[in-house]
Amino acid sequence: MKNKFVFISVIFLSLVIFFLQTYSTIKYRSQIEDDRQATVLVQKSSYSPPQSFQRLLKKDKIILNFTAKYNNLGTIALYFDNHQKINTDWVWFRIRQSNSDEWYYQNKYNSDQFNPDYYFTFGFPTIVDSKNKEYQIEIESISGTPTDSISLHSKTNQFIAKYSYPKSLLVQNPKLIPSFLINKIKIYLSYLSKVDKISIATKSALPIFLYLLIIYNPLHLLKKYQLLKKLESNSKLNTFFDIFTPIFIFLATFIISGYFSTIGADPHHDGILFKPALDVSRGSVLFRDTFTQYGALTTYIQAFAIKIFGPYLITIKLLTVFFYSLISLLLYFIFIKFLPKTILFVSLIIWLLMAPYYSMTFLPWSSVYAMFFQLLACYLFILYFEKNKFRYFILASISTALIFWIRQPVGVFSFLAVCAYFGYLLITKQIKYKLFDKFLSHFLLINFFVFISFLLYFISNHTLLDWWKQSILLAFVWAKDTSNSFNILKIINSFFYPSKSPISVWTLIPVSTLILWISNHKNKKLLILILIGLASWTQYYPVTCIRHMYWAATPMIPLFSLFVYQFIRKFLFSDIKLPEKLAKLFSIVIIIICFLPDISYRLKEAKIKINTPYQYIEEPSVLKNIKLPIEDAQFYQYMSQEISQYYIDNPQGNLVTNGINALYLTFDPRITNIQQMYVYWPTSNTIYPNYRNTLNEYFETNKPLLISFWDQVPPGYCRIDNIKNIDSALLAKPCQ
């Protein structure tokens, strides 16, 4: 009876996984295909005749023909390429039946609405009897020029026709419902590729596979082979793997992250880290002469690297690569104490493959350095408990104190986590009050000493007030503005963010860490990891993007693997004596399945990024050895040339910006900051009330060259030309 119940449960679980996987995959694929409405049938049609994807100049036309598959045709959707600028051309859209001399519908559309990341939809009065009829579409440019025009996007050779079946129509004509549902299901199923079907089938069959392994336990056959026993008892081989594994993890992290660090430059995020580090390396005083929102130590570390290896963006990117590699080593040396080698190895590979830089620009962000010091503190605390040498405690406390000066919020919560750790050990009677007093007093004293050392340095440079405004006050103001005030519901939602998997890995990771705390509440060494991991969880808020979640989840990814391993051994098969090898195998399979959808997405994005054509440039020199998308490379070269020419014509001139992208301000060493805040954020006036007035007065008095954004050109200034980057940066100078 018990076996029958288990078998039925396994079948039920397989069906649940099947339907969840199918639903989530279809939902994801249908959104990509712009099929978001339940009452719409979608038909994809190849371009007929084939298109050349050339720019539409004045009077140029795109002509497409297709046969309608259903009735109620009402929308045509196409991908357009705006060539990384907001165009001002207008286009005519027309549609008619192929054998008709008159257009059924035509209308003008402004091409500034065309976004290369989304289909643009042309709607028209529904054609009730459109099924099996041939139609012609025509799109004509009204005033397109070589620099101000759109084209069809080369990312696809298909367009979409949509057929509307509103709820009111189906209610009034119930006979349409069966055929509509059948067609809708067929369309949904057509989105599933062979890879999707194999993936769904494999995941759905996993519970049955595990059940059969438990029942028939094929591993007992392996015991007959003496080779396995010899391999397991071979001390030299084990020693080799003990040495090889961390080296492999370090090198794999360095090579993979190093490769992606050389691709692309983010004018805002790269600029906001690179600009202050470059300024400090050239002698500027942080907070007084230049601005950083993050911890001062991040800027000092990056400035030191620039001083040694040169004033290039690639310098701080490769420095960050080195820190990623050190993080991989710390993860290995910490979690080898808690996890079997095979599971730990898989966990670290998953951590490496979950990185955001496969689909996004690699950033030299402060969170990476904070992550290193978090893990270093954990490792040193664990060494203290293992070896009972107080120097490890002191070093761990120093490392914890430095986190604040790398990234303030992470530092605050890490500090509180360690204090809570000591308090928890006392409450659960794992240490006596005398030892608790020793721990807490020394920890607080060391943190106080590090904190005061930085403050005294700022006081000596007369930058204490500016540090407070830029690194503390601005952080609160920015977080409040970013999250539209401190909305409790939004805060809670940000901590349980979805991922590509049906059950979000970004939710599974911290939740499993909480459960791990409950089930290991007396493991002193593991508890420090758990509490630091949960403190890191706070990085999900206020910006919920995969970068912040990845940095936040890094200490918890191996903890999730430990949770799965312990759950398999202690709970899932508590009544069955499960062989250790089988427990490891089950754990690895489950861990991989949880992360597989997200990793698959990243690898697909990585393939696209690798296959994209890039270009190296010599000017501006700060971007040397960075592979740039061709249009970005051309724009950066153009900006550099214009800035150089400006300084030739105006030796005493200057360049300023009224936008948020600081990278442009590093293109020429002659550019000087007119005030600490070299970029303009909406929050700038909050911490420096005269910021905007100072900027406006500088425009009126000094007439500098301006990098403006979104056509926010101040009075008396005119654009130099119509060239604009994808981030809407443009050059302007006083009107003649």
N, C-alpha and C positions, 0 to 999 in steps of 0.2 A: 504494500500500500504506500509505504514511504517512497520507494523508488518510482512508483507511478506518479505520485504527486510531484516529485522532483522533475521527472520527464515532462509533465504537462507544464510546469513552471518554466522549464528551459524553452519549450516550444513557444510559450506565450512571450517570453523575453525576446526571442528571436523575431517574432512578428512585430513586437513593439519597436525594436531597433530598425527593422525593415521599413515600417511606415514612417518613423521619425526621419530616417536617413533619406528616404524617397521624397518626403515632404520638404525637408530643408534644402535638398539638392535642387529640386524643381523650383522652389521659391527663389533660390539664388540665381539659377540659370534664367528663369523667366524675367527677373529684374534686369539682368544684363541685356536680354532681348527686348526690353522696354514693354514687356507684357505684365502690367501691374494691375489691371482692372479685371475683375472676375466676369464681367458681362461683355467682354470684348474678345473677338476671335482675331488671331494674328496670323498673317501670311508673310513669309519672307520670300522675296523675289530677287533673282540675280539681275544685274544691270544688263538690259537689252535695248540697244546694242551696248557692247563693252565700253567703259569710260576710260579716259586718259588721266583724270585727276588734275588737269591743268586749271590755273586760275581763270575765273570768269571775268573777262574784260567787258567793257561796254558793248552791249548788243549780242554778246556770246550767249549761247543757249546749251542747256543740258536737256536732251530728249530721251525719255525712257518709255518702254512699252511693257505691259504685263496683262495677264488674264486673271480676272477676279475669281477667287475660289469660292466665295460665299456671297450671300445677299447683304445689304445694309452697309456697303462701303462708305466710310465717312472720314477716313484719315490716311494720310501718307506721311511716313517718317523717314528722314534721311540723316546720315552723318555728314557734317560739313567740317572743313578745316578752315579756321580763321587765321592761320599762319601766325599765331602767337601775338595777335594785336586785335584791338576792337576796331572793326571796319565801319565805315559810314555809307557803304554802298547799299542801295535798295535793289531787291530782286522781284520779278514777277513770278508767281506760281500759277500754273494753269493745269486743268485736267479736262479731258473730254473722251467720249467713246471714239475708238479708232476710226469708225466709218462716218463720223460726224464732222461737218465743216465748222460747227460752232463750239466754242468752249462751254463746258457745263458750268465751270466755276473758275474765276481768276481773281487774284488779289495781290497787293504789294506788301512786302515784308522787309523790315530793316535788318540788315545782316549783322548789326551789333548785338542781336539776340542769339546768334549762332555760337554755341559752345562746343568745342571739339570733343568734350568728354560725354556728351549726351546726344541722343537723337533729337532733331528738331522736327516738330509735328506740324503739318499743314492740315487744318481741319476745313471741312466744307459740308454743305447740306447732304444728309445721308441719301445714297442712291439705293432705293429699296430693292430693285430687281437687278443687282449688279452681277449675280452669279454667272460664271462662264462667259462673260463679255470681256472684250479686249478694250483696254484703255491706254491713252497716251498722256504722259506727264511732260510738262515743259517748264523749265526754270531759266529765266532770262535776266542777265545783269542789266541794270539801268545806267550805272555810271562807274563801273569797275575800272580800276587802273592797276598797273603792275605792282604798286605798293599798297593799294587799298581795295582788296577784293577777296573773295572766298572761292573755295573749290570743294568738290566732293572729297571726303577723307579717304586716304588710301588704306586705312586700317580695315576696310571691308569693301566687298564688291556686291553688296546686297542692300536693298531698302525694304521697308516694312509697309504693308497695307493693313489697315485695321477695320474691322467690321463690328458695328455697335448693335448689341441686343440688350437694351435697357430692361430693368426689372418690370417696368410697366408694360412693355411690349410682350414679354414672356407670360405675364399674368393674363393679358388679354388674348393671347394666342397660345394656349397650353400645348397645342400640337407641335410647336416649335421646340419645346423644352428637350425632348429626347435627343433629337438630332443636334441641338446646340451643346448638350452635355457630352455627347459622344465626340463631337469635333473638338470641344475644349480639352477633354482628356487626351485625345490623340495629339493635340498641339503640345500639351504639357509633357507627355511621354517622349515627344520628338526632341525635347531639350536634353534628354539623357544620352550622353555619349557612351561608347563601349566601355571606356575607363570608369565612368560613373556607375554603370550597371555592375561591372566587376567589383568595384569598391563596395557598393551596397550589398551585393550578394555575399562578399567575404565577411563584412562586418555582421551581417544578419546571421550568418552561419557560425559565428564564433562561439556563442553559448552552447550550441550543439557539439561543436568540435571539442570544447573544454569538457563537456559532459562525457563524451566518448573516451577522452583521455583518462578521466578519473575512473570510469567503469573498467576499462580494459588495461590501463596503466602499461603502455608499451615500453616504458623505461626499464622494466625489470629484465627485458631482453638484452639491454645494453650492458648490464652487469656481467654478462658472460664474456665480454671482450676485455681481455687483460690490458689492451692498449690504453683504454680510458683510465684505468687504475694507475698505469705507469705514468701517464701524462699528469694526473692529479698529484702524484707523489714526487714528481721531478722538481726538486728544489731549484735547480739552475734555471729551468724554464719559467718557474714562478717568479724567480728573482728578475729575469729578463722582462717579464710582463709588468712587474712592479715598477721597473725603471722606464720601460717603453711607453706605458699608458699615459702618464702625465706629460711626457715629452711630446707624444702624438697630439694630445689635446691642446697643448700650448701652441704647437706649430700649426695645427689645423685652424685654430682660432686666429692666429696671426696671419696666415696666408689668405683665408677666406675673407675675414673682415678687412685685411689690408687691401685686397683687390677691390672690394666695393667702396673702400674709403677714397679711392682715386677717381670715382665716377661722380661727376656733378658737383655743383656749388649752389648752396641755398643762400640767396642774397640777404635774407633776414636772419635765419637761425645760425648759419655759419658766421655771418657778419657780426652778430651780437656777442659772439665769443671771441672771434679773431681780432676785432677792432681794439678792444681794451688791452688784450695781450700784446698786440703790436705796439700800441701807444706806450705801455709800461716798458717794453723792451727798448724803446727809444728814449727813455728817460722821463716820461710823464709820471705824475703821481696819481695813483688810483684814487678815485672818488673826487679828488680836487680838480684834476685836469681831464679826466676821462671817466666814463660811466660803465658800471656793471651792475646788473640786477642780482647776480649770484654771489656766492661766497668769494671773498678776496683771494683765498688760497688757490682756487681754480685759475684765476687770472695770473697769479704769480708763477704757478707751475707751468702754464702754457707760455708765459713770457720768457721763462728760463729756457724752455726748449727752443723758442724762436731766437733767443740770443745765441744759442749754440749752433743750431742747424739752419738758421736763415729765416728771413721774413716772408715765409710762404704759408698759404693756407694748408698745404699738404703736411707741413711740419706738425701742426696741432692735431690734424687728422690721424697721422701715423702715431703720434704720442698716445692718442686715444685707443688706437689699435693695440699698442703695447699694454695699456691698462686692461683692455678686454682680455688679452692673453694672460695677464697676471690673475685676473678674476677667475679664469678657467682653472688655473693651477690651485687657487685657494679653494674653489668648489671641490676639486678632487681631494686635496689633503684634508679638508674638513669632513666630507661625507664618506670617505673611505673608512671612517671610524664607525659608520652607522649602516652602510649599504654594502651588499655584495658587489664585487668588482664589475660583474657583467651588467647589473642593473645601473650602477653608477655611470659606467661607460655610455650606456644607452641614454641616460638622463642628460649627460653633458653634450652628447651629439644633438639631442632634442633642443637643449638650451641654445646651442650654436645655430641650429636651423630655424629657430623661432625668432631670430633677430629681425629688427624692422628694416635694416638697410638693404634687404633684398628687393623690397618694393618701394622704399623711400630713400631719400638722400642720407648718406652716412653723416652723422653729426658729431662733432667733438664736444658733446654736452657734459655739463657739470654732473649730471646724474651718474655717468659712468665712473667718474672719480669717487663720487660718494659711495657707489656700490663697492668699489675696491676697499675703502676704509671701513665700511660696514663689515665686510667679510673678514678683513684683517683683524678687526676687534674681536669677532666671534672666534676666530682661530686662536688668538692669543689667550682669550678667556678659557677656552677648552684646554690649551696647553697648561695653563695655571692649575686647573683642577686635576690634570693628569700628573703633573710633575711637582706641584705644590711649591713652585718657586715664584716668589712675589714679584720678581722683575717682569714676568709675563703679565701679571695683573696691571702693573704700572703702564706697560706698553699698550695693553688693551685699552686702558682708560684714556691714554693720550690719543690713540687712534679714534676712539669714540668722540673725543673733544674736537678733533680736526674735521669730523664730518660736517659740523655746523659751518665751518669756514670754507667748505666745498660747496654745499647746497643747504641753505638755512633750514627749510622745513624738514628735510631728511635728518639733519643733525638734531633738531629739537625732539623729534619723535624717537630717534635712536637713543638719545640721552634718557628720555622718559622710560623707554623700554628696558634699559639696563637698570635704572632705579627700581622699576616694577619687578624686575627679575630678583633683585636682592630682597625686596619686600615679600615676594611670593615664597622664596626659600625660607624666610623666617616664619611666615604664617603657616606653611605646611610642615614646619619643624624639621626641615632638612639641614638647617644651620641654627646655631644658638645666637642669642641676642648679641653676645660679645663679638662673634665673628661678623654678624650683620653690621654692627656699628663700625667695625674695622673696614669692611668692604665699602659701605656707603660713605664714610668720612673720607677715606682715601680717594675714592672715585670723585666725590664732589670737590675735594681740594685740588686734584689734578685738573679737572675741567675748569675750575675757577682760575687756576694759574694760567692755563692756555688762553682762556677768554681774556683775562686781564692783560696778558702779553700782547695780544692783537690790539686791544683798546689803547694801550700805552703807545704802541707804534702809530696808531691813527692820531692820537693826541700830539705826538711829536711832529707829525706831518700836517697838523691842523686840518684833519679830514674826518674827525669823529662825527660831526653833525651831518656831513655829506654821506658818510657810511650809513648812518641811521636812516636818512631819507631814501637812499638808493637801494640798500639791501634789506631794510626792515619795513619801513613805511610803504614803499612802493609795492612790496610783495603783498601786503594786505589789500592795498587799493586795487592792484591788478587782479588778485584772486576774486575780490568782490565784484569787480566789473565783468570779469570773464564768466562768472557763474550767475550774473544777474542778481546780486545780493546773495546772502548765504541761505539758499533754499534747501531745507532739510531733505525734501523728497529727491531733489537733484543730487544732493550729496550721497544719499543712500543708493540711488540708481547708478552713480558713477563707480561705486565699489563692486557692482555686480554686472559688469559690462559684457555684452555678447561677443562671440568670436565666430569663426567659420564653422565650428563644430556645433551639432545640435544642442549639446550641453556645453556652455561656454567654458573653455579652459581657464579664462581669466577669472571665472567664478569658482571653478573646481579647485584651483591652486590655493587661494586663501582659505576657503571653507575646509578643505582637507587638512590645512595647517592647524586650524582651530580644533578639529577633531583629533589630530595628532597630539595636541597639547593635553586634551582630556585623557587620552589613552596612555600618555607617557608623562604624567604629571609629576613623577618623582625622579626623572632622568635629568640631573643637573646640567650635563653637557648638552643634551638635546634641547633643553628648555631655552637656553640663551639664543640658539638658532631660531627657534620658533618665535620668540618675542621680537627679535630683530627683524625677522621676516614679516611679522604682522605690522611692525612699525613701518617697514618699507611699503606695505600695502597702501598706505595713505597717499602715495604718489599717484594713485589712480585719479585723484581729485586735485585741481579742478579741470585739468585738460585730459579728457578721456580719449587718448589715441594710443595706438599699439606701441609707440615709442615709450611713453611713460609707463604703460602697463608692463612692458618687457623689462624695463629697468627695475620696476617695483617688484616684479615676480621672480627676478633672478635668484635671490636667496631661497625662494620657496619652491622652485621647480624640482630640485632633488628631494625636498620635503614631501612633495606630492608623490614622488616615486616611492619614498619610504612608507608613506601612508598606504599605497596600493600593496606593497610587499607585506606589510604587517596585516592589512585587511585580509589578504589571501591566506596567510598562515594562521592567524589567530581567530578570525571570525567566519570567513566564508566557508572554510573547510575545517572548522574546529572539531567536528566529530570524525573526521577522516585523517588518518596519518598520511599526510601528503609528503612525498619525497622532496628533498630540498631543491633538486634540479627542476622538478615539475613546478614547484612554487615560484622559482625564478623565471621559468618559461612563461607561466601564466601572467606574472607581473609585467614582464617585458611586453608581451602581446597587448595587454590592456593599456599600458602606458602609451605604446605606439598608436593604438587605435584612438585614444583620446586626443592626441596631438596631430594625427595624420591629416585631417582636412585643412588645418591651419598651415602645416608644413607644406602640403601640396600646393596651396595657394602661393606661398612664398617662393617655392621653387619655380613655379610658372612665371611669377613676376621677375624672378632672377634671370630666367632664360630670356625674357623680353629685354631686360636691362642689358644683358651681355651682348645680345644681337643688335642692339641699337647702334647706329653709326655715331662715332665721336670724333672730336678734333682737339689736338693740343694747341695751345697758344703761348706765345712768348710775352705778349703784352695784353693786359697788365701783368707784371712780373710776379705779383702775389699769387696768381693762378697757374704758375708753371707746374707741370707734371700732373695737372688735373685734367681728366678726360671730360670734355664738355659736349653736350648735344650741339650739333652744328649751328643751329640758330642762336643758341645762347653764346657760343664762342664768337660768332660774328657780332652780336650785340655788345659783348664785353670788350672786344677789340675796338669797336666803334666808340664806345664810351671812353676807353683809355686814350684813343687818338684825339678825341674832342677835348678831353681834359688837358692833355699835353699841349695841344695847340692854344688852348685858353691861357695857360701859364706863359707860353711864349709871347702872346699878345698882351698879357696882363701880369707881369712878374710879381707885382705886389697884391695880386688878387687872391681869391679864396673860393672854395667850393663848400656849399652847405646843402642840407636836404630837409625837406618838410615831411618826410615819410619815415617808415620804420626799418628800412633795409640799410644796414650799416656797411655791407660789403663794399659798396661803391666808394665809400670814404677811405678805403685802404688802397685805392688804385694809384695814388700818387703821394709820395712822402711830403710834398709841400702843402697838403691839405691840413689845416689846423682847426681845432675845435673852438667855436666861439663861446661855448659854455660846456659844462660837464656833459650834459645830455646832448650828445651829437646826433641823436635821432629824435623824431617827434612822435610821441605816443599820446593818445588822448589823456593818459594819466599824468603826463609831464607837468601840466599846470597845477596838479594837486600837490606835488612835492616841491616844485619850484614855481610859485605863483606868478612870477614875472617872466616865465619862460617864453610864452608866446609873444609878449610885448618886446622882449629882447630880440627875438627872431625877426619880427616885423621891422624894428628899428634898424637892425643890421642890413636888411634888404634895402631900406630907404637910403641909408648912409653909405654903405660900402659897395652896393650893387654886385654881389658875388654871382658866380655861376651857380645855378640851382638844379639839383636833381629832385624833380617833382613827381608826385604819384597821383594817378587817377585824374589827371588834368587839373589838379588843384594848384594852378599857377596864380601867384599873388598879383595884385594890381601893379601895372607898370612892367610886367614880365611877359615875354612871348616865347613860345616853343621854338627851338632851333629848327626842327624839321618834324616830320611825321613818324619818325622811328621810335618804336616803343617796345619794351620787353614784355614777356608774359606776365611779369609782376607789376605791369603798368608803370614802370619807371621811364622817365623821359627827361630830356635836358631842356632848360629854359634859361634865358638871360634877359637883361633889360631891353625893352623894345627900342628900336632905333628911332 
